[in-house]
Amino acid sequence: MPLPLHRALSAAVSAAGLRRGLSTAAASASRPSWAMIYHTMPVSSTEPRASLVHAEPPLASHLLVPAHAVDPRPRPDRSSGDDVSSLLGAVRASSGDGYLLLDFWDARAGAAAPVGDRRRAARARQSTGVDDMNAGIALARVVCNPLSGQLFRLPDIHGASVTATCQSLGLLTRYAVAGLVEDHDGGERGFVMRRFLSKTGEWEKLVGLPSPLPLARRMVIDHAVLDFAGRLWWVDVSWGAVYADPLSDRPELCFVELPSGCVKTAVQGLQTLGRHRRMGVSEGKLRYVEVSQKEPFFLSSYALEDDYSSWMLECNVALDALWKSHGRTTEENVPRIGAIDPLKPQVYVTTGKFVFAVDIDKEKLVGFSMLGEGAGPASFSSGFLKPCVLPLGLESSWIPYAGKKEGARNKTLAEVLVRADRY
């Protein structure tokens, strides 16, 4: 996170106050339908809500979160305001109805954290685009409504150490937050699920879930967990995805393998591989896209068939001509998958500080920007952008949680439910 940008936004917030990114009047006139969120930044503010600094894709957006909502502990007082530079944040997952699951770390906790926790937390930060090896373990997880700015901090997962190491978490609106890991302790292969249900307000551990994996191979969940078709999908970009309904009394796990020819037998170098492969929900479909790492840089897109048994190739186009007009290709600006458009058949590909919108139906470039323009950062190295739909009714919805009084003024999201696949 570039410090000058952090200071500039913090100063702006301190001067004007942290407000909603969109007013109701503005939303009715020209409301955005989705955003590509890059920075999730804790800022000095006394406001209770977050603010979305929105820019129309292919420009990136920022989410500004008041630091006290993340870390209520006293912080050093400086002339420019409370010191929040040690707090790091990222969007871990988004739901199909517009909610965000946010992760925050305190960089000062890194040295004191156990070595195993630091390593697991570092891998998790890489998977979300936050790749600061000096950062500490997870401090807080927060459910956020990006339009209203409402925040709900989740309780720790069975203690702080488990909270720090439980990383493969997804968000299913209604809602459930759930993580999945393989269980290697027992005699038979299986999975362990930890889930938080809004109706109970507590974390629950489900053990002994039978493994659906067809091979005796470890599943490496190294991708944002997806909300699709009422299920959460845990993705291994080298192999496939495991999906389940976390709201079920006894979730049944199922497996979908990547398209033929895309499966990698080795799991080495997944951090690099994940920059060039992505799965996402788009037009109510589950899409898998990848871009080759050598010229002419073929971009391929596949859509999962309705019966989940196979993938249909939608696009296979060489991108080489696009990059040549923007300088010589180097290791740093080899094209990467930035985001999959949730509402249109478009893929956003990054190269260096540029982002290109590619229409996968027409197989041509339909948009272009520099990520340094508008709300975008001046530099962009990881290639991670988190798409977030902003459906009608989201701004007036209320994050449900256990113990919420009946008759509250704001409606729950279930009452104003508009899923992305209805666009």
C-alpha positions as CSV (number, residue, x, y, z in Angstrom):
1,M,0.0,0.0,0.0
2,P,1.7,3.2,-1.1
3,L,2.1,5.4,1.9
4,P,1.6,8.7,0.0
5,L,-1.8,7.5,-1.1
6,H,-2.7,6.4,2.4
7,R,-1.8,9.8,3.8
8,A,-3.6,11.7,1.1
9,L,-6.8,9.8,1.7
10,S,-6.5,9.9,5.4
11,A,-6.1,13.7,5.3
12,A,-9.1,14.0,3.1
13,V,-11.2,12.0,5.4
14,S,-9.9,13.9,8.5
15,A,-10.9,17.2,6.8
16,A,-14.3,16.3,5.4
17,G,-15.3,13.4,7.7
18,L,-15.9,9.8,6.7
19,R,-19.2,9.7,4.8
20,R,-21.0,7.2,2.7
21,G,-19.4,6.8,-0.7
22,L,-22.8,7.2,-2.4
23,S,-25.9,9.2,-1.3
24,T,-29.4,7.9,-1.9
25,A,-30.0,10.8,-4.4
26,A,-26.8,10.1,-6.3
27,A,-27.6,6.4,-6.4
28,S,-31.0,7.0,-8.0
29,A,-29.5,9.3,-10.6
30,S,-26.5,7.3,-11.7
31,R,-25.7,4.4,-9.2
32,P,-22.9,2.1,-10.0
33,S,-23.7,-1.6,-10.6
34,W,-20.4,-3.0,-9.4
35,A,-16.9,-2.0,-8.4
36,M,-13.3,-3.4,-8.6
37,I,-11.9,-2.9,-5.1
38,Y,-8.1,-2.6,-4.8
39,H,-7.2,-0.8,-1.5
40,T,-9.0,-1.6,1.7
41,M,-7.5,1.1,4.0
42,P,-8.0,1.8,7.7
43,V,-8.1,5.6,8.2
44,S,-8.2,7.9,11.2
45,S,-11.8,8.8,11.7
46,T,-14.4,8.9,14.5
47,E,-17.2,7.9,12.1
48,P,-18.8,4.5,12.6
49,R,-19.1,3.6,9.0
50,A,-16.9,2.7,6.0
51,S,-16.9,4.7,2.8
52,L,-16.5,3.4,-0.8
53,V,-14.5,5.7,-3.0
54,H,-16.0,4.4,-6.2
55,A,-14.6,4.6,-9.8
56,E,-16.3,3.1,-12.8
57,P,-14.4,0.0,-14.0
58,P,-11.9,-0.4,-15.5
59,L,-10.7,2.1,-12.9
60,A,-10.1,0.6,-9.4
61,S,-12.1,1.6,-6.3
62,H,-11.0,2.0,-2.6
63,L,-12.8,1.1,0.6
64,L,-11.9,3.3,3.6
65,V,-12.6,1.9,7.0
66,P,-12.4,3.8,10.3
67,A,-9.5,2.3,12.3
68,H,-11.4,2.2,15.6
69,A,-13.9,-0.2,14.1
70,V,-11.1,-2.6,13.4
71,D,-8.8,-2.1,16.3
72,P,-10.3,-0.4,19.4
73,R,-7.0,-0.4,21.2
74,P,-5.4,3.0,21.9
75,R,-2.9,4.0,19.2
76,P,0.0,6.6,19.3
77,D,-1.3,10.1,18.8
78,R,0.4,12.1,16.1
79,S,-0.1,15.6,14.8
80,S,-1.7,14.2,11.7
81,G,-4.1,12.0,13.7
82,D,-4.0,8.6,15.1
83,D,-1.2,6.4,13.6
84,V,-2.9,3.7,11.5
85,S,0.0,3.0,9.1
86,S,0.6,-0.4,10.8
87,L,-2.9,-1.6,10.0
88,L,-3.3,-3.5,6.7
89,G,-6.6,-4.5,5.1
90,A,-7.9,-6.5,2.2
91,V,-11.2,-7.8,0.8
92,R,-11.1,-11.5,1.5
93,A,-14.4,-12.4,-0.3
94,S,-17.7,-10.9,-1.5
95,S,-21.2,-12.3,-1.6
96,G,-23.5,-12.4,-4.6
97,D,-25.7,-9.8,-2.8
98,G,-23.0,-7.1,-2.3
99,Y,-21.6,-7.8,1.1
100,L,-17.8,-7.9,1.7
101,L,-15.7,-10.0,4.1
102,L,-12.7,-7.9,5.2
103,D,-9.5,-9.0,6.8
104,F,-7.2,-6.8,8.8
105,W,-3.7,-7.3,10.2
106,D,-1.5,-5.3,12.5
107,A,2.1,-5.1,11.1
108,R,3.5,-4.5,14.6
109,A,2.2,-8.0,15.7
110,G,4.4,-9.8,13.2
111,A,7.5,-10.1,15.3
112,A,5.6,-11.4,18.3
113,A,3.5,-14.0,16.4
114,P,4.6,-17.7,16.4
115,V,6.6,-18.7,13.4
116,G,3.9,-21.1,12.1
117,D,1.2,-18.4,12.4
118,R,3.4,-15.8,10.6
119,R,4.0,-18.2,7.7
120,R,0.3,-19.2,7.3
121,A,-0.7,-15.6,7.6
122,A,1.8,-14.6,4.9
123,R,0.4,-17.2,2.5
124,A,-3.1,-15.9,3.2
125,R,-2.1,-12.3,2.5
126,Q,-0.5,-13.4,-0.8
127,S,-3.8,-15.1,-1.8
128,T,-5.7,-11.8,-1.2
129,G,-3.2,-9.6,-2.8
130,V,-1.7,-8.3,0.4
131,D,1.9,-9.4,0.2
132,D,3.8,-7.7,3.0
133,M,6.1,-10.2,4.8
134,N,6.4,-7.8,7.8
135,A,2.7,-7.9,8.4
136,G,1.4,-9.7,11.5
137,I,-1.4,-12.2,12.1
138,A,-5.1,-11.6,11.5
139,L,-6.5,-9.0,13.9
140,A,-10.1,-8.7,12.8
141,R,-12.6,-10.0,10.3
142,V,-15.5,-7.7,9.4
143,V,-18.6,-8.0,7.3
144,C,-19.2,-4.8,5.4
145,N,-22.0,-3.2,3.4
146,P,-20.0,-1.1,0.9
147,L,-22.9,1.3,0.1
148,S,-24.3,2.0,3.5
149,G,-20.9,1.6,5.1
150,Q,-22.3,-0.6,7.9
151,L,-19.7,-2.8,9.6
152,F,-20.1,-5.9,11.7
153,R,-17.0,-7.4,13.3
154,L,-17.1,-11.1,13.6
155,P,-16.0,-12.8,16.9
156,D,-12.8,-14.7,17.1
157,I,-12.8,-18.2,15.7
158,H,-12.4,-20.4,18.8
159,G,-9.5,-18.3,20.0
160,A,-7.1,-15.8,18.5
161,S,-4.6,-18.4,17.2
162,V,-7.3,-20.2,15.2
163,T,-8.6,-16.9,13.9
164,A,-5.1,-16.1,12.5
165,T,-4.7,-19.4,10.7
166,C,-8.2,-20.0,9.4
167,Q,-7.9,-18.3,6.0
168,S,-10.1,-20.0,3.4
169,L,-13.2,-18.1,4.4
170,G,-16.1,-17.2,2.1
171,L,-19.3,-15.2,2.6
172,L,-22.8,-16.4,1.7
173,T,-25.4,-13.8,2.3
174,R,-28.4,-14.6,4.5
175,Y,-25.7,-15.2,5.8
176,A,-22.9,-17.6,6.7
177,V,-19.2,-17.1,6.9
178,A,-17.4,-20.5,6.4
179,G,-13.9,-21.8,6.0
180,L,-12.8,-25.3,4.8
181,V,-9.6,-27.2,5.4
182,E,-8.5,-30.8,4.8
183,D,-8.3,-33.0,7.8
184,H,-5.1,-35.0,7.8
185,D,-5.3,-36.2,11.4
186,G,-7.8,-39.0,10.9
187,G,-7.4,-42.3,9.1
188,E,-9.8,-41.4,6.3
189,R,-9.6,-38.3,4.1
190,G,-12.0,-35.6,5.1
191,F,-12.6,-31.9,5.6
192,V,-13.2,-29.6,8.6
193,M,-15.6,-26.7,8.2
194,R,-15.7,-23.7,10.5
195,R,-18.8,-21.6,10.0
196,F,-20.4,-18.5,11.6
197,L,-24.2,-18.2,11.1
198,S,-25.9,-14.9,11.6
199,K,-28.9,-16.5,13.3
200,T,-26.7,-18.0,16.1
201,G,-23.9,-15.4,16.3
202,E,-21.4,-18.2,17.0
203,W,-18.7,-20.1,15.3
204,E,-19.3,-23.8,14.9
205,K,-16.8,-26.6,13.9
206,L,-17.9,-29.4,11.7
207,V,-15.5,-32.3,11.5
208,G,-15.4,-35.5,9.4
209,L,-17.0,-34.2,6.2
210,P,-16.3,-36.9,3.6
211,S,-13.8,-35.8,0.9
212,P,-15.2,-35.6,-2.7
213,L,-11.7,-35.4,-4.2
214,P,-11.2,-38.1,-6.9
215,L,-7.4,-38.4,-6.3
216,A,-5.2,-38.8,-3.3
217,R,-3.9,-35.3,-3.8
218,R,-3.8,-32.4,-1.4
219,M,-6.3,-29.5,-2.1
220,V,-4.6,-26.1,-1.9
221,I,-7.2,-23.5,-1.5
222,D,-5.4,-20.4,-2.7
223,H,-8.2,-18.3,-4.2
224,A,-11.0,-16.0,-2.9
225,V,-14.0,-18.2,-1.9
226,L,-16.9,-17.7,-4.2
227,D,-20.7,-17.4,-3.6
228,F,-22.5,-19.1,-6.4
229,A,-25.9,-20.9,-6.7
230,G,-26.4,-20.8,-3.0
231,R,-23.1,-22.5,-2.3
232,L,-19.6,-21.5,-1.3
233,W,-16.8,-22.6,-3.7
234,W,-13.3,-23.2,-2.5
235,V,-10.9,-23.0,-5.4
236,D,-7.5,-24.6,-6.1
237,V,-6.3,-22.9,-9.3
238,S,-4.2,-25.9,-10.2
239,W,-6.9,-28.5,-9.9
240,G,-10.6,-27.5,-9.4
241,A,-13.1,-26.4,-6.8
242,V,-15.0,-28.0,-3.8
243,Y,-18.4,-26.5,-3.1
244,A,-21.0,-26.9,-0.4
245,D,-24.0,-25.3,1.3
246,P,-22.7,-24.0,4.6
247,L,-26.2,-23.4,5.9
248,S,-27.0,-27.2,5.7
249,D,-27.2,-29.2,8.9
250,R,-24.6,-31.5,7.5
251,P,-22.9,-29.9,4.4
252,E,-22.2,-32.3,1.5
253,L,-19.0,-31.5,-0.3
254,C,-18.8,-31.9,-4.1
255,F,-15.9,-31.4,-6.5
256,V,-15.6,-29.8,-10.0
257,E,-12.4,-30.2,-11.9
258,L,-10.9,-27.5,-14.0
259,P,-11.4,-27.7,-17.8
260,S,-9.5,-30.4,-19.6
261,G,-6.0,-29.4,-20.2
262,C,-5.9,-26.8,-17.4
263,V,-5.2,-29.2,-14.5
264,K,-1.7,-29.0,-13.2
265,T,-0.2,-32.2,-11.7
266,A,2.3,-30.2,-9.5
267,V,1.3,-27.7,-6.9
268,Q,4.6,-25.8,-6.9
269,G,4.5,-22.1,-7.6
270,L,0.8,-21.6,-6.9
271,Q,1.4,-17.9,-5.9
272,T,2.6,-17.2,-9.5
273,L,0.0,-19.5,-11.1
274,G,-2.8,-17.7,-9.2
275,R,-1.9,-14.4,-10.8
276,H,-2.8,-15.8,-14.2
277,R,-5.9,-17.9,-13.3
278,R,-9.1,-16.8,-11.8
279,M,-12.6,-18.2,-11.2
280,G,-15.6,-15.9,-10.7
281,V,-19.3,-15.4,-11.0
282,S,-20.3,-13.6,-14.2
283,E,-23.8,-13.2,-15.8
284,G,-25.1,-15.8,-13.4
285,K,-22.5,-18.3,-14.6
286,L,-19.4,-19.7,-13.0
287,R,-16.5,-18.7,-15.2
288,Y,-12.9,-19.8,-15.2
289,V,-10.3,-17.7,-17.1
290,E,-6.6,-17.9,-17.6
291,V,-3.9,-16.2,-19.5
292,S,-0.8,-18.0,-20.7
293,Q,2.5,-16.7,-19.3
294,K,4.4,-16.7,-22.6
295,E,3.8,-14.8,-25.8
296,P,1.4,-14.5,-27.6
297,F,-0.4,-14.5,-24.2
298,F,-3.6,-16.4,-25.0
299,L,-6.6,-15.5,-22.9
300,S,-9.0,-18.4,-22.4
301,S,-12.5,-18.3,-20.8
302,Y,-14.7,-21.2,-19.9
303,A,-18.3,-21.4,-18.5
304,L,-19.4,-24.2,-16.3
305,E,-22.3,-26.1,-17.7
306,D,-25.6,-26.2,-15.8
307,D,-25.1,-29.8,-14.7
308,Y,-21.6,-29.0,-13.4
309,S,-20.2,-31.9,-15.4
310,S,-18.1,-30.0,-18.0
311,W,-16.9,-26.6,-19.1
312,M,-17.7,-24.8,-22.4
313,L,-14.9,-22.8,-24.1
314,E,-16.1,-19.3,-24.7
315,C,-13.0,-17.4,-25.7
316,N,-9.4,-18.1,-26.8
317,V,-7.7,-14.9,-28.1
318,A,-4.1,-13.8,-28.3
319,L,-3.4,-10.6,-26.4
320,D,0.1,-10.0,-27.6
321,A,-0.8,-7.1,-29.9
322,L,-2.4,-5.2,-27.0
323,W,0.8,-5.2,-24.8
324,K,3.2,-4.3,-27.6
325,S,1.7,-0.8,-27.9
326,H,2.5,-0.2,-24.2
327,G,6.1,-1.0,-24.1
328,R,8.3,-4.1,-24.0
329,T,7.0,-7.1,-22.1
330,T,9.0,-7.9,-18.9
331,E,8.5,-10.3,-16.1
332,E,6.8,-7.5,-14.1
333,N,4.2,-6.6,-16.7
334,V,3.3,-10.1,-18.1
335,P,-0.5,-10.0,-18.3
336,R,-2.4,-11.2,-15.3
337,I,-6.1,-11.7,-14.6
338,G,-7.3,-8.7,-12.6
339,A,-11.0,-9.4,-12.3
340,I,-14.0,-11.1,-14.0
341,D,-16.9,-8.7,-14.6
342,P,-19.9,-10.0,-12.6
343,L,-22.5,-8.6,-14.9
344,K,-21.1,-8.7,-18.4
345,P,-19.0,-11.2,-20.5
346,Q,-15.8,-9.2,-19.8
347,V,-12.4,-10.0,-18.3
348,Y,-10.1,-7.3,-16.9
349,V,-6.5,-8.0,-17.5
350,T,-3.6,-6.1,-15.9
351,T,-0.1,-5.6,-17.2
352,G,2.1,-3.3,-15.2
353,K,0.0,-0.3,-14.3
354,F,-2.4,-0.7,-17.2
355,V,-5.8,-2.5,-17.1
356,F,-7.6,-3.8,-20.2
357,A,-11.2,-4.8,-20.5
358,V,-11.6,-7.7,-22.9
359,D,-15.0,-8.7,-24.3
360,I,-14.9,-12.5,-24.4
361,D,-17.9,-12.8,-26.8
362,K,-16.4,-10.4,-29.4
363,E,-12.8,-11.4,-28.5
364,K,-11.6,-7.8,-28.6
365,L,-10.5,-4.9,-26.4
366,V,-13.4,-2.8,-25.3
367,G,-11.9,-0.6,-22.5
368,F,-8.5,0.6,-21.2
369,S,-7.2,2.7,-18.3
370,M,-4.2,3.3,-16.1
371,L,-4.7,2.2,-12.6
372,G,-3.1,5.5,-11.5
373,E,-6.0,7.4,-12.8
374,G,-9.1,8.3,-10.9
375,A,-9.4,6.3,-7.7
376,G,-6.8,3.8,-8.8
377,P,-3.3,3.6,-7.2
378,A,-0.2,5.0,-8.8
379,S,1.4,1.5,-9.0
380,F,0.0,-2.0,-9.1
381,S,2.1,-5.1,-8.6
382,S,-0.1,-8.0,-7.4
383,G,-2.8,-7.9,-10.1
384,F,-5.5,-8.5,-7.5
385,L,-8.8,-6.7,-7.9
386,K,-11.9,-7.8,-6.0
387,P,-15.2,-7.5,-7.9
388,C,-18.2,-6.5,-5.8
389,V,-21.7,-6.3,-7.1
390,L,-23.8,-3.3,-5.8
391,P,-27.4,-4.4,-6.4
392,L,-30.6,-2.4,-5.9
393,G,-31.6,-2.3,-2.3
394,L,-28.1,-2.8,-0.9
395,E,-27.7,0.7,0.4
396,S,-30.9,0.4,2.5
397,S,-30.3,-3.1,3.7
398,W,-29.0,-4.1,7.2
399,I,-26.4,-6.7,8.0
400,P,-28.3,-9.4,9.9
401,Y,-26.8,-10.7,13.2
402,A,-28.0,-12.7,16.2
403,G,-30.0,-10.7,18.7
404,K,-31.1,-7.9,16.3
405,K,-34.3,-6.4,17.5
406,E,-37.4,-7.0,15.5
407,G,-38.9,-4.0,13.8
408,A,-35.6,-2.3,13.1
409,R,-36.0,0.7,10.7
410,N,-33.6,-0.8,8.1
411,K,-34.6,-3.9,6.1
412,T,-32.5,-7.0,6.2
413,L,-30.8,-8.0,3.0
414,A,-33.0,-11.0,2.7
415,E,-36.0,-8.6,2.4
416,V,-34.5,-6.7,-0.5
417,L,-32.7,-9.6,-2.1
418,V,-31.5,-8.9,-5.6
419,R,-29.0,-11.5,-6.6
420,A,-26.3,-10.8,-9.3
421,D,-27.6,-13.5,-11.6
422,R,-30.9,-11.6,-12.0
423,Y,-29.2,-8.7,-13.9
